[in-house]
């Protein structure tokens, strides 16, 4: 029988069979070769994923205050983040209770994962205040989930009374968008013991992200809540050159900040004054030397420590370069801001 006697489908099947077999053989050989070449990598450090402790004990996120009370540099991120909160509270006089009120109420804007909320509760519990009421807001759903799991129970009022520490998912920058539950909780801060209560609005390292600007929060704090204001914020230096101002604006937009996020101290004070705070009761403290350089060094240390495990700090590498420029140029100032609603009142 000659080859011409075979049906054409026979030849088509034979060809496809040979091609398929060849591809299968090539795939198997490649797979075996790849496995052999990776034998020396079997015992790498990938099992860190099995050793890591979850959930994490803390999820702090602010720029930190990287100098301790003895003037020594801090190397621990958690401690630095706590320190920044302490510095803001100390500047405002909250920890020492520098007035006659016995009760304290705080509206905390941009609480992240709630670590600062828990830290505040612990600090106030250790202080001289008779009663403490707190409402914290965060916009991010995953951060709110973690914040809502914080162990606030031991700092709440006895069972049967309203919760004194509450956290919500809401846009802290726009009070007009708050739902009924948030509005009710915030309003209760002002309605409880109005004559024997110190009220504060706290914004820890978040306001330069607020859309459209800070004014809505300033107006709400001063006029609706009749509260004093304390914050850690980034202010544009009075001595920044035109080129530096342009670069700061570009960096801000890349960070997701509104176009007018960074203003000078004079402009910041003007906004607070227009909201209702008297100029003589507004203060600024420049802490630039205690913030940017410490954070940059920490990011670099973390990158080196994580590299053997095949982990990168990713976007924080870029952030380190930006903060390093802030530290060198002083185009932006890391600043603690305090605005008191009335003389001798927190």
Rosetta silent file (secondary structure, phi, psi, omega in degrees, C-alpha in Angstrom):
SEQUENCE: XXXXXXXXXXXXXXXXXXXXXXXXXXXXXXXXXXXXXXXXXXXXXXXXXXXXXXXXXXXXXXXXXXXXXXXXXXXXXXXXXXXXXXXXXXXXXXXXXXXXXXXXXXXXXXXXXXXXXXXXXXXXXXXXXXXXXXXXXXXXXXXXXXXXXXXXXXXXXXXXXXXXXXXXXXXXXXXXXXXXXXXXXXXXXXXXXXXXXXXXXXXXXXXXXXXXXXXXXXXXXXXXXXXXXXXXXXXXXXXXXXXXXXXXXXXXXXXXXXXXXXXXXXXXXXXXXXXXXXXXXXXXXXXXXXXXXXXXXXXXXXXXXXXXXXXXXXXXXXXXXXXXXXXXXXXXXXXXXXXXXXXXXX
SCORE:     score description
SCORE:     0.000 S_00000001
   1 L     0.000  127.722 -179.106    0.000    0.000    0.000 S_00000001
   2 L   -85.314  164.878 -179.254    1.468    3.339   -1.027 S_00000001
   3 H   -63.681  -22.766 -179.035    1.342    6.491    1.067 S_00000001
   4 H   -73.374  -15.466 -179.684   -1.164    7.915   -1.398 S_00000001
   5 H   -77.797  -15.907 -179.441   -3.667    5.252   -0.329 S_00000001
   6 L   -76.912  143.528  179.038   -4.017    6.770    3.189 S_00000001
   7 L   -66.508  144.202 -179.939   -6.901    9.146    3.809 S_00000001
   8 H   -54.817  -33.113 -179.588   -5.867   12.845    4.175 S_00000001
   9 H   -64.916  -27.763  177.472   -7.274   12.902    7.725 S_00000001
  10 H   -62.039  -48.803 -178.779   -4.722   10.236    8.625 S_00000001
  11 H   -65.099  -37.768  178.682   -1.841   12.519    7.695 S_00000001
  12 H   -63.863  -42.414  178.713   -3.441   15.464    9.464 S_00000001
  13 H   -66.121  -39.172  179.424   -3.855   13.429   12.634 S_00000001
  14 H   -62.672  -44.311 -179.137   -0.303   12.097   12.374 S_00000001
  15 H   -62.946  -47.581  179.714    1.142   15.588   12.021 S_00000001
  16 H   -63.746  -34.070  177.417   -0.853   16.970   14.934 S_00000001
  17 H   -64.406  -45.319  178.640    0.127   13.961   17.021 S_00000001
  18 H   -62.853  -43.105  179.795    3.819   14.488   16.314 S_00000001
  19 H   -63.749  -45.888 -179.546    3.551   18.219   17.051 S_00000001
  20 H   -62.687  -42.147  179.237    1.616   17.628   20.248 S_00000001
  21 H   -63.622  -41.739 -179.750    4.035   14.937   21.431 S_00000001
  22 H   -62.861  -43.576  179.222    7.014   17.173   20.689 S_00000001
  23 H   -64.424  -40.322  179.453    5.501   20.069   22.624 S_00000001
  24 H   -63.474  -42.982  179.086    4.680   17.796   25.554 S_00000001
  25 H   -63.182  -43.791  179.363    8.237   16.428   25.604 S_00000001
  26 H   -61.496  -41.037 -179.200    9.686   19.966   25.448 S_00000001
  27 H   -64.462  -43.467 -179.288    7.414   21.092   28.284 S_00000001
  28 H   -65.134  -43.663  179.461    8.390   18.142   30.485 S_00000001
  29 H   -62.375  -43.447  178.996   12.096   18.624   29.786 S_00000001
  30 H   -62.476  -42.704 -179.585   11.815   22.352   30.522 S_00000001
  31 H   -63.317  -42.963  178.872    9.906   21.674   33.734 S_00000001
  32 H   -64.604  -43.549  179.801   12.492   19.141   34.892 S_00000001
  33 H   -62.491  -39.869  179.350   15.322   21.489   33.988 S_00000001
  34 H   -64.907  -40.304  179.367   13.663   24.352   35.841 S_00000001
  35 H   -65.068  -40.806  178.993   13.181   22.169   38.892 S_00000001
  36 H   -64.584  -41.801 -177.624   16.810   21.047   38.836 S_00000001
  37 H   -66.652  -23.800 -178.175   18.027   24.611   38.438 S_00000001
  38 L   -98.042    5.152 -178.045   15.955   25.680   41.462 S_00000001
  39 H   -58.512  -36.030 -177.626   17.046   22.849   43.758 S_00000001
  40 H   -73.244  -11.699 -179.444   19.500   25.112   45.473 S_00000001
  41 H   -98.721    3.111 -177.391   16.624   27.579   46.198 S_00000001
  42 L   -59.331  -40.387 -176.939   14.390   25.088   48.008 S_00000001
  43 L   -99.682   63.614  176.424   15.651   26.239   51.367 S_00000001
  44 L   -94.374 -160.785 -176.211   15.171   30.004   50.976 S_00000001
  45 L  -101.858   17.596 -175.022   13.561   32.412   53.463 S_00000001
  46 L   -65.709  -18.029 -178.011   10.049   32.235   52.079 S_00000001
  47 L   -75.668    5.095  172.199    8.799   30.483   55.201 S_00000001
  48 H   -58.183  -27.267 -179.447    8.795   33.833   57.021 S_00000001
  49 H   -64.721  -25.197  179.375    5.129   33.840   55.962 S_00000001
  50 H   -86.901  -17.917 -176.450    4.531   30.896   58.302 S_00000001
  51 H   -98.723  -19.867 -175.352    6.339   32.526   61.213 S_00000001
  52 L   -65.894  139.472 -178.669    4.907   36.020   61.124 S_00000001
  53 L   -88.808  120.947  176.477    2.502   36.823   63.967 S_00000001
  54 L  -129.239  145.960   -0.501   -0.909   38.047   62.841 S_00000001
  55 L   -69.788  158.517  179.338   -2.826   40.113   63.590 S_00000001
  56 L   -64.303  148.620 -179.165   -0.065   42.684   64.050 S_00000001
  57 L   -68.705  -33.985  176.607    0.229   44.111   67.537 S_00000001
  58 L  -141.674  156.693  175.957    0.112   47.684   66.183 S_00000001
  59 L  -137.153   47.526  178.918   -0.635   49.427   62.902 S_00000001
  60 L   -60.462  148.354  172.073    0.540   52.956   63.637 S_00000001
  61 L  -154.079   91.595  164.972    0.909   55.341   60.697 S_00000001
  62 L  -149.498  178.378 -173.935    2.185   58.867   61.140 S_00000001
  63 L   -75.100  -17.765  176.131    5.527   60.572   60.504 S_00000001
  64 L    80.236  156.556  172.398    6.656   60.186   64.094 S_00000001
  65 L  -118.253  107.375 -163.164    8.621   62.358   66.503 S_00000001
  66 L   -95.816   28.364  176.555   12.060   60.752   66.480 S_00000001
  67 E  -130.676  131.818 -179.713   13.642   62.306   69.585 S_00000001
  68 L   -87.236 -177.789 -175.536   13.071   61.065   73.135 S_00000001
  69 L   -67.036  -17.300  177.884   12.841   63.146   76.314 S_00000001
  70 L   -94.391    5.561  179.866   16.625   62.858   76.782 S_00000001
  71 L    81.560    9.775 -179.233   17.332   64.281   73.350 S_00000001
  72 L   -92.996  149.536  179.701   18.369   60.892   71.959 S_00000001
  73 E   -70.058  136.891  176.959   17.311   59.582   68.553 S_00000001
  74 L   -91.867  142.718  179.155   14.526   56.987   68.522 S_00000001
  75 L  -115.509   -5.297 -176.948   14.850   53.937   66.260 S_00000001
  76 L  -101.136  125.234 -175.915   11.477   52.288   66.897 S_00000001
  77 H   -63.019  -45.672 -179.206    8.587   53.298   64.622 S_00000001
  78 H   -58.776  -44.211  179.871    5.859   52.544   67.145 S_00000001
  79 H   -64.830  -40.839  179.980    7.585   54.648   69.808 S_00000001
  80 H   -64.599  -40.957  178.445    8.122   57.536   67.391 S_00000001
  81 H   -64.422  -41.954  176.395    4.453   57.506   66.362 S_00000001
  82 H   -61.149  -43.410 -177.997    3.386   57.517   70.004 S_00000001
  83 H   -59.763  -38.008  179.540    5.779   60.367   70.689 S_00000001
  84 H   -63.156  -42.182  176.068    4.205   62.515   67.994 S_00000001
  85 H   -61.111  -45.440  179.718    0.811   62.081   69.642 S_00000001
  86 H   -58.230  -44.209 -177.034    2.339   62.909   73.052 S_00000001
  87 H   -62.418  -40.709  178.649    3.963   66.075   71.697 S_00000001
  88 H   -65.960  -46.144  179.881    0.681   67.343   70.265 S_00000001
  89 H   -63.614  -40.091  179.752   -1.217   66.582   73.481 S_00000001
  90 H   -65.946  -41.541  179.305    1.518   68.153   75.601 S_00000001
  91 H   -62.431  -34.726  179.302    1.568   71.307   73.486 S_00000001
  92 H   -81.275  -14.803 -179.288   -2.188   71.609   73.954 S_00000001
  93 L    80.707   15.237 -176.488   -1.925   70.961   77.706 S_00000001
  94 L   -69.969  -41.063 -175.530   -4.375   68.074   77.582 S_00000001
  95 L   -66.505  -31.621 -179.287   -2.262   65.583   79.524 S_00000001
  96 L   -92.913   -6.668 -178.324   -1.785   67.980   82.454 S_00000001
  97 L    51.491   69.545 -173.151   -5.375   69.281   82.362 S_00000001
  98 L   -82.957   37.348  175.648   -4.329   72.921   82.530 S_00000001
  99 L  -160.940 -174.264 -168.187   -7.776   74.316   83.405 S_00000001
 100 L   -86.540  -12.431 -178.615  -10.787   73.860   85.648 S_00000001
 101 L   -65.104  146.159 -179.576  -12.881   71.458   83.554 S_00000001
 102 L  -106.187  -10.252 -176.523  -13.212   67.928   84.895 S_00000001
 103 E  -123.585  144.776 -175.177  -14.487   66.253   81.746 S_00000001
 104 E  -125.352  136.256  175.487  -12.806   65.854   78.376 S_00000001
 105 E  -130.191  133.861 -179.154  -14.285   65.274   74.907 S_00000001
 106 E  -131.089  130.077  167.807  -12.236   64.672   71.747 S_00000001
 107 E  -103.053  115.543 -173.676  -13.274   64.414   68.107 S_00000001
 108 E  -105.956  117.583 -175.575  -10.364   62.677   66.372 S_00000001
 109 E   -99.151  122.533  178.497  -10.152   63.136   62.593 S_00000001
 110 L    77.400   67.147 -172.705   -8.286   60.522   60.562 S_00000001
 111 L   -90.087   -2.176 -178.895   -7.602   57.790   63.119 S_00000001
 112 L    60.908 -127.430 -177.849   -6.144   55.204   60.728 S_00000001
 113 L   -92.469    9.396  172.755   -6.315   51.756   62.309 S_00000001
 114 L    89.874    5.348  179.465   -7.208   53.107   65.746 S_00000001
 115 H   -63.837  -40.529  179.394   -3.841   52.817   67.491 S_00000001
 116 H   -69.644  -28.954  177.281   -3.916   56.491   68.458 S_00000001
 117 H   -64.260  -45.636  179.385   -7.505   56.053   69.676 S_00000001
 118 H   -67.829  -40.907  179.115   -6.437   53.303   72.057 S_00000001
 119 H   -62.418  -42.311  177.110   -3.332   55.220   73.131 S_00000001
 120 H   -59.815  -45.613 -179.710   -5.452   58.278   73.895 S_00000001
 121 H   -59.410  -41.868  179.791   -7.844   56.216   75.992 S_00000001
 122 H   -66.807  -42.488 -179.591   -4.953   54.795   78.006 S_00000001
 123 H   -65.025  -45.461 -178.856   -3.347   58.204   78.521 S_00000001
 124 H   -67.097  -37.036  178.652   -6.566   59.897   79.595 S_00000001
 125 H   -61.099  -33.791 -179.990   -7.408   56.973   81.883 S_00000001
 126 H   -82.060  -11.761 -175.743   -4.081   57.539   83.652 S_00000001
 127 L   -87.929 -160.513 -173.203   -4.679   61.294   83.948 S_00000001
 128 L  -103.071    8.733 -179.372   -6.787   63.488   86.203 S_00000001
 129 L   -74.942  140.430  178.929   -9.934   63.724   84.093 S_00000001
 130 L   -79.208  -31.719 -177.977  -13.178   62.538   85.721 S_00000001
 131 E  -148.169  147.098 -176.977  -14.834   61.583   82.439 S_00000001
 132 E  -136.877  127.724  176.727  -13.707   61.074   78.860 S_00000001
 133 E  -123.847  140.090 -172.265  -15.769   60.964   75.682 S_00000001
 134 E  -145.705  136.388  171.437  -14.265   60.221   72.282 S_00000001
 135 E  -129.692  125.065  179.209  -15.363   59.936   68.649 S_00000001
 136 E  -117.574  140.829 -178.087  -12.858   58.850   66.005 S_00000001
 137 E  -124.471  138.231  172.741  -13.351   58.949   62.234 S_00000001
 138 E  -143.242  144.161 -174.934  -11.535   57.196   59.399 S_00000001
 139 L   -88.709  -32.845 -173.628  -12.495   56.996   55.728 S_00000001
 140 L   -73.602  126.878 -176.912  -10.709   53.799   54.674 S_00000001
 141 H   -61.484  -43.721 -177.814  -12.892   50.647   55.067 S_00000001
 142 H   -68.853  -35.932  176.880  -10.037   48.259   55.912 S_00000001
 143 H   -68.864  -38.534  177.056   -8.592   50.689   58.445 S_00000001
 144 H   -62.507  -39.050  179.027  -12.005   51.156   60.012 S_00000001
 145 H   -57.794  -44.642  179.481  -12.335   47.375   60.312 S_00000001
 146 H   -70.069  -40.134 -179.649   -9.114   47.241   62.343 S_00000001
 147 H   -62.642  -38.281 -178.780   -9.999   50.337   64.368 S_00000001
 148 H   -69.679  -15.516  179.508  -13.365   48.857   65.337 S_00000001
 149 L   -93.510   -1.610 -179.525  -11.547   45.790   66.723 S_00000001
 150 L   -64.405  143.785 -176.026   -9.387   47.796   69.141 S_00000001
 151 L   -79.321   75.071 -179.421   -9.908   46.763   72.801 S_00000001
 152 L   -83.249   -6.418 -168.170  -11.694   49.875   74.070 S_00000001
 153 H   -54.956  -43.057 -174.080  -13.888   47.907   76.479 S_00000001
 154 H   -69.538  -12.574 -179.016  -11.935   48.574   79.660 S_00000001
 155 H  -105.073    1.637  179.154  -12.147   52.326   79.088 S_00000001
 156 L   -80.407  162.840  174.228  -15.896   52.473   78.442 S_00000001
 157 L   -67.192  161.697  179.407  -18.459   53.598   80.997 S_00000001
 158 L   -54.117  153.710 -178.501  -20.148   50.853   83.087 S_00000001
 159 L   -54.882  141.955  179.578  -22.630   48.631   81.274 S_00000001
 160 L   102.188  -16.955  177.435  -25.998   50.186   80.693 S_00000001
 161 L  -105.961  164.306 -178.398  -24.671   53.639   79.834 S_00000001
 162 L   -63.188  148.768  178.400  -23.839   55.013   76.391 S_00000001
 163 L   -65.128  134.519 -179.053  -20.465   54.129   74.928 S_00000001
 164 L   -94.630  -15.839  177.333  -17.926   56.844   75.639 S_00000001
 165 E  -122.621  117.293 -177.355  -15.440   55.718   72.974 S_00000001
 166 E  -134.583  142.079  175.308  -16.801   55.318   69.460 S_00000001
 167 E  -126.257  145.243 -176.763  -15.207   54.981   66.033 S_00000001
 168 E  -137.869  156.398  170.437  -16.911   55.391   62.670 S_00000001
 169 E   -92.617  114.207 -177.737  -16.169   55.142   58.974 S_00000001
 170 L  -162.690  159.254  177.039  -16.725   58.648   57.609 S_00000001
 171 L   -81.882  101.154 -175.547  -15.053   61.400   55.604 S_00000001
 172 L   -62.047  -25.210 -176.027  -13.520   63.488   58.383 S_00000001
 173 L   -75.978  -18.299 -173.437  -12.851   66.373   55.986 S_00000001
 174 L  -130.452   85.775 -178.878  -16.524   66.954   55.148 S_00000001
 175 H   -54.887  -29.131 -179.161  -18.852   67.139   58.169 S_00000001
 176 H   -66.542  -14.194 -179.197  -21.818   67.705   55.851 S_00000001
 177 H   -96.889   -2.574 -176.429  -21.514   64.126   54.558 S_00000001
 178 L   -69.172  138.524  179.742  -21.696   62.433   57.966 S_00000001
 179 L   -77.261  179.468 -173.523  -24.629   60.078   58.429 S_00000001
 180 H   -61.715  -39.261 -179.057  -27.100   60.259   61.289 S_00000001
 181 H   -64.554  -43.397  179.892  -25.127   57.959   63.600 S_00000001
 182 H   -66.413  -46.450  179.873  -21.930   59.973   63.213 S_00000001
 183 H   -58.821  -41.741 -179.844  -23.719   63.292   63.630 S_00000001
 184 H   -64.104  -43.584 -179.430  -25.453   62.044   66.763 S_00000001
 185 H   -65.356  -43.030 -179.281  -22.199   60.801   68.295 S_00000001
 186 H   -67.905  -42.579  179.335  -20.333   64.025   67.495 S_00000001
 187 H   -61.387  -35.429 -179.509  -23.183   66.221   68.726 S_00000001
 188 H   -64.071  -24.720  177.763  -23.235   64.316   72.007 S_00000001
 189 H   -61.912  -37.350 -178.269  -19.666   65.459   72.628 S_00000001
 190 H   -86.135  -27.109 -175.344  -20.899   69.043   72.938 S_00000001
 191 H   -81.289  -21.890 -178.583  -24.194   68.294   74.670 S_00000001
 192 L   -84.064  116.839  175.493  -22.706   66.354   77.576 S_00000001
 193 L    50.902   57.320 -175.441  -21.716   68.669   80.465 S_00000001
 194 H   -61.094  -27.890 -176.948  -21.137   71.757   78.281 S_00000001
 195 H   -90.685  -12.375 -177.580  -20.100   73.964   81.215 S_00000001
 196 H  -127.186   38.605 -173.976  -17.699   71.501   82.819 S_00000001
 197 E  -139.758  135.084  170.843  -16.097   70.024   79.744 S_00000001
 198 E   -94.990  127.507 -178.937  -13.008   70.684   77.669 S_00000001
 199 E  -117.067  135.151  179.897  -13.631   69.906   73.994 S_00000001
 200 E  -133.619  147.487  164.960  -10.951   69.334   71.395 S_00000001
 201 E  -108.994  127.213 -178.612  -10.741   68.425   67.735 S_00000001
 202 E  -113.215  133.806  174.671   -7.573   66.449   66.974 S_00000001
 203 E  -133.565   99.590 -174.499   -6.032   65.996   63.523 S_00000001
 204 E   -98.904  101.075  174.190   -2.827   63.960   63.715 S_00000001
 205 L    57.841   53.830 -178.571   -0.882   63.989   60.430 S_00000001
 206 L  -147.192  -20.968 -166.605   -3.858   63.931   58.090 S_00000001
 207 H   -70.115  -22.406  178.527   -5.179   67.374   57.181 S_00000001
 208 H   -72.013   -7.135  174.344   -3.024   67.931   54.102 S_00000001
 209 H   -96.021   -6.266 -172.746   -5.046   65.103   52.528 S_00000001
 210 L   -73.520  127.256  174.675   -8.409   66.738   53.287 S_00000001
 211 L  -101.801  140.028   -2.346  -10.574   67.653   50.276 S_00000001
 212 L   -81.212  -21.982  178.897  -11.366   70.312   49.361 S_00000001
 213 L  -166.330 -167.111 -177.955   -9.342   72.021   52.133 S_00000001
 214 L   -86.565  -14.924 -168.000   -9.116   72.490   55.913 S_00000001
 215 H   -60.849  -38.440 -179.407  -11.718   75.244   56.173 S_00000001
 216 H   -60.758  -40.740  179.635  -14.756   72.992   56.590 S_00000001
 217 H   -70.120  -43.784  178.354  -13.140   71.309   59.592 S_00000001
 218 H   -57.908  -46.697 -179.109  -11.972   74.613   61.110 S_00000001
 219 H   -63.440  -41.991 -179.366  -15.477   76.075   60.811 S_00000001
 220 H   -65.447  -44.841 -177.962  -17.114   72.977   62.269 S_00000001
 221 H   -62.196  -46.080 -175.207  -14.696   72.794   65.202 S_00000001
 222 H   -78.135  -41.076 -170.229  -14.994   76.468   66.138 S_00000001
 223 H   -97.198  -41.602 -176.706  -18.626   77.198   65.330 S_00000001
 224 H   -87.440  -41.062 -175.543  -20.577   73.943   65.585 S_00000001
 225 L   -97.957  -14.980 -176.631  -18.652   72.086   68.262 S_00000001
 226 L    50.933   50.408 -174.689  -17.225   75.109   70.114 S_00000001
 227 L  -117.653  154.115  169.643  -14.010   73.126   70.494 S_00000001
 228 E   -77.021  167.552 -173.394  -10.327   73.914   70.614 S_00000001
 229 E  -131.910  134.793  175.360   -8.143   72.511   67.862 S_00000001
 230 E  -138.744  142.225 -175.626   -4.826   70.632   67.931 S_00000001
 231 E  -157.808  157.810  160.667   -2.958   69.073   65.047 S_00000001
 232 E  -108.531  126.421 -175.188    0.264   67.898   63.510 S_00000001
 233 E  -145.258  168.268  177.633    0.378   69.315   60.003 S_00000001
 234 E  -108.213  122.924 -178.122    2.744   70.250   57.185 S_00000001
 235 E  -115.093  144.517  177.537    3.103   73.969   56.467 S_00000001
 236 E   -72.636  132.866 -179.253    4.787   75.695   53.548 S_00000001
 237 L   -67.874  142.488  176.829    7.906   77.577   54.614 S_00000001
 238 L   -65.753  -23.969 -176.171    7.798   81.378   54.377 S_00000001
 239 L   -97.757    4.436 -179.516   11.264   81.267   52.832 S_00000001
 240 L   -63.172  135.502  178.843   10.491   78.657   50.152 S_00000001
 241 L   -74.535  167.980  177.830   11.552   79.775   46.676 S_00000001
 242 H   -59.294  -40.570  179.137    9.183   79.855   43.711 S_00000001
 243 H   -64.627  -42.128  179.190   10.825   76.700   42.374 S_00000001
 244 H   -65.810  -39.533  178.327   10.448   74.942   45.739 S_00000001
 245 H   -62.188  -41.220  178.849    6.794   75.970   45.985 S_00000001
 246 H   -64.825  -42.566  179.737    6.143   74.537   42.535 S_00000001
 247 H   -65.415  -40.184  177.079    7.911   71.290   43.433 S_00000001
 248 H   -60.759  -41.619  179.369    5.951   71.042   46.695 S_00000001
 249 H   -63.526  -43.240  179.287    2.700   71.449   44.761 S_00000001
 250 H   -63.523  -44.515  178.292    3.709   68.724   42.290 S_00000001
 251 H   -61.337  -42.685  179.489    4.705   66.394   45.137 S_00000001
 252 H   -59.998  -43.783  178.557    1.423   67.133   46.894 S_00000001
 253 H   -63.917  -38.261  177.918   -0.612   66.237   43.834 S_00000001
 254 H   -66.167  -29.334  178.424    1.389   63.006   43.475 S_00000001
 255 L   -81.409   -3.277 -178.497    0.570   62.243   47.131 S_00000001
 256 L    84.173   21.000  179.222   -3.128   62.684   46.408 S_00000001
 257 L   -90.945  152.765  175.179   -3.395   66.038   48.177 S_00000001
 258 L   -65.866  161.212 -174.577   -5.611   68.892   46.946 S_00000001
 259 L   -58.022  -34.713 -178.669   -3.899   71.694   45.045 S_00000001
 260 L  -102.449   31.178 -174.344   -3.927   74.110   47.973 S_00000001
 261 L   -64.662  -36.215 -173.435   -2.952   71.595   50.643 S_00000001
 262 L  -107.338  114.143 -179.815    0.234   73.339   51.742 S_00000001
 263 L  -121.922  163.699  179.523   -0.094   76.905   53.010 S_00000001
 264 L   -76.927  169.345  178.460    2.186   79.168   55.021 S_00000001
 265 H   -60.547  -40.175  179.340    1.838   79.764   58.748 S_00000001
 266 H   -62.286  -44.639  179.948    0.323   83.190   58.073 S_00000001
 267 H   -67.158  -39.046  179.056   -2.284   81.709   55.724 S_00000001
 268 H   -62.373  -46.413 -179.894   -3.013   78.857   58.144 S_00000001
 269 H   -63.407  -37.529  178.454   -3.534   81.306   60.995 S_00000001
 270 H   -62.890  -41.080  178.740   -5.809   83.414   58.805 S_00000001
 271 H   -64.267  -41.222  177.750   -7.996   80.391   58.064 S_00000001
 272 H   -65.583  -40.322  179.430   -8.277   79.579   61.772 S_00000001
 273 H   -64.265  -41.688  179.183   -9.100   83.210   62.575 S_00000001
 274 H   -65.104  -27.667  178.629  -11.814   83.312   59.919 S_00000001
 275 H   -75.699  -22.413  178.541  -13.316   80.182   61.475 S_00000001
 276 L   131.598   -3.384  178.170  -13.602   81.942   64.846 S_00000001
 277 L   -84.227  134.624  179.769  -10.349   81.365   66.744 S_00000001
 278 L   -74.546  137.141 -175.480   -8.726   84.513   68.135 S_00000001
 279 H   -55.419  -33.371 -178.497   -5.250   85.143   66.762 S_00000001
 280 H   -73.064  -11.422 -178.761   -3.694   85.477   70.220 S_00000001
 281 H  -109.663   18.497  177.360   -4.837   81.956   71.079 S_00000001
 282 E  -113.537  128.693 -179.054   -3.280   80.301   68.024 S_00000001
 283 E  -132.961  153.023  179.084    0.237   78.883   68.293 S_00000001
 284 E  -130.309  139.388  176.456    2.664   77.031   66.022 S_00000001
 285 E  -129.778  118.244 -179.024    5.670   74.905   66.962 S_00000001
 286 E   -80.646  118.533  179.775    8.169   73.876   64.299 S_00000001
 287 L  -121.647   25.780 -175.661    9.383   70.290   64.904 S_00000001
 288 H   -51.621  -44.292 -176.081   10.893   69.653   61.464 S_00000001
 289 H   -66.606  -14.954 -178.684   14.266   68.532   62.841 S_00000001
 290 H  -101.969    3.008 -171.518   12.552   65.834   64.911 S_00000001
 291 L  -119.114  -71.309 -167.745   10.421   64.383   62.109 S_00000001
 292 H   -60.981  -49.740 -175.464   11.625   63.990   58.507 S_00000001
 293 H   -64.107  -38.183  178.536   15.197   62.763   59.004 S_00000001
 294 H   -64.573  -40.262  178.867   14.164   60.187   61.598 S_00000001
 295 H   -67.390  -41.022  178.295   11.475   58.779   59.326 S_00000001
 296 H   -59.961  -46.675 -179.642   13.869   58.610   56.362 S_00000001
 297 H   -63.055  -37.032  179.368   16.435   56.689   58.409 S_00000001
 298 H   -66.349  -43.283  179.288   13.777   54.264   59.624 S_00000001
 299 H   -60.820  -41.306  179.169   12.568   53.508   56.091 S_00000001
 300 H   -64.209  -42.132  178.966   16.152   52.813   55.009 S_00000001
 301 H   -64.548  -42.101  178.942   16.714   50.484   57.977 S_00000001
 302 H   -62.948  -40.385 -179.996   13.486   48.632   57.261 S_00000001
 303 H   -61.973  -43.282  178.993   14.427   48.197   53.613 S_00000001
 304 H   -67.060  -38.791 -177.853   17.781   46.676   54.566 S_00000001
 305 H   -70.629  -32.612 -176.344   16.216   44.421   57.204 S_00000001
 306 H   -87.792  -19.143 -174.816   13.497   43.103   54.882 S_00000001
 307 H   -57.247  -41.892  179.577   15.661   42.576   51.788 S_00000001
 308 L   -60.549  -19.799 -179.818   16.965   39.098   52.817 S_00000001
 309 L   -96.170    6.896  179.680   13.350   37.915   52.910 S_00000001
 310 L    73.619   23.012 -178.950   12.613   39.149   49.412 S_00000001
 311 L  -109.563  138.263  177.261   10.400   41.954   50.704 S_00000001
 312 L  -113.972  147.236  175.664   10.572   45.535   49.508 S_00000001
 313 L   -77.125   -4.307  170.962    9.280   48.626   51.287 S_00000001
 314 L    56.645 -121.363 -174.371    7.947   49.618   47.861 S_00000001
 315 H   -60.556  -21.644 -178.926    6.297   53.030   47.731 S_00000001
 316 H   -71.613  -19.157  172.684    7.976   54.053   50.974 S_00000001
 317 H   -62.906  -44.868  177.953   11.314   54.193   49.131 S_00000001
 318 H   -64.777  -42.456  178.831    9.917   57.031   47.055 S_00000001
 319 H   -59.422  -38.923  179.748    8.462   58.621   50.184 S_00000001
 320 H   -61.429  -39.651  178.552   11.897   58.486   51.819 S_00000001
 321 H   -65.034  -40.697  179.182   13.399   60.470   48.940 S_00000001
 322 H   -65.273  -47.593 -179.242   10.649   63.076   49.238 S_00000001
 323 H   -65.542  -33.355  176.968   11.004   63.384   53.020 S_00000001
 324 H   -62.525  -40.754  177.620   14.765   63.589   52.656 S_00000001
 325 H   -67.141  -39.193  175.952   14.311   66.588   50.370 S_00000001
 326 H   -58.282  -43.638 -178.087   11.894   68.152   52.864 S_00000001
 327 H   -63.938  -40.608 -177.794   14.517   67.735   55.591 S_00000001
 328 H   -75.876  -45.984 -172.553   17.283   69.322   53.503 S_00000001
 329 H   -81.709  -26.038 -173.788   15.359   72.117   51.825 S_00000001
 330 L    58.589   25.446  177.848   13.036   73.044   54.725 S_00000001
 331 L   -67.263  -33.278  173.472   10.469   73.890   52.031 S_00000001
 332 E  -115.906  141.331  179.107    7.835   72.222   54.221 S_00000001
 333 E  -110.124  128.585  171.826    7.754   72.527   57.998 S_00000001
 334 E   -77.527  120.655 -166.336    6.522   69.754   60.278 S_00000001
 335 E  -136.731  139.181  170.003    4.386   71.741   62.700 S_00000001
 336 E   -96.460  128.321 -177.764    2.240   71.333   65.794 S_00000001
 337 E  -116.562  133.457  176.132   -0.757   73.671   65.695 S_00000001
 338 E  -132.788  129.292  176.234   -2.915   74.636   68.676 S_00000001
 339 E  -131.943  116.302 -177.631   -5.937   76.950   68.560 S_00000001
 340 L   -94.246  138.580 -175.328   -7.898   77.510   71.765 S_00000001
 341 L   -74.656  -28.736  177.930  -11.544   78.469   71.526 S_00000001
 342 E  -147.240  155.986  177.178  -11.514   80.718   74.599 S_00000001
 343 L   -59.160  137.455  175.461   -8.882   82.082   77.018 S_00000001
 344 L    61.027   27.354  176.342   -7.908   79.644   79.774 S_00000001
 345 E  -135.051  136.389  177.208  -10.025   76.909   78.304 S_00000001
 346 L   -79.874    0.000    0.000   -8.924   73.750   76.571 S_00000001
